[in-house]
Amino acid sequence: MLIERVEEPYIDAQIITKPDYIGPIMNLCLEKRGELKKQVYLTTERVEMTFHLPLAEIVFDFYDRLKTVSRG
């Protein structure tokens, strides 16, 4: 039996944060095999980042780690 391909579910995650936390959030998402798709400054105090992430990478501890790196 030969497996032709394996597919994995992905999500597009939109994260809105303060500019101070862009670096830590980007590092977390890239560590989770994410790819930055878009970064938009909504105001001087708010940034929207859109990442393409594997669903398996965010199921377990992503939210807790996101809260830790962004201080809540």
Residue, then its C-alpha position, 0 to 999 in steps of 0.5 A: m500500500l502506497i500513500e500518495r499524500v497526507e493532508e493536514p487541517y489549517i486555520d487562519a488565526q487573526i490576533i489583535t494586540k498592542p504593538d509591544y507584543i508583536g515580536p513575542i506573538m510572532n515568535l510563538c506562531l512561527e514556532k507553531r509552524g505558522e506563516l504570517k499572512k497579513q499585518v495591519y495597524l488598526t490604530t497606533e495602539r492596535v495591530e491585527m496579525t493574520f497567521h496560517l497555522p496547522l490546527a494540531e499546533i493550536v489545540f493543546d497549549f497555544y491559548d495559554r502560551l499566547k496569554t503568557v507572551s502577551r501578558g493577558 
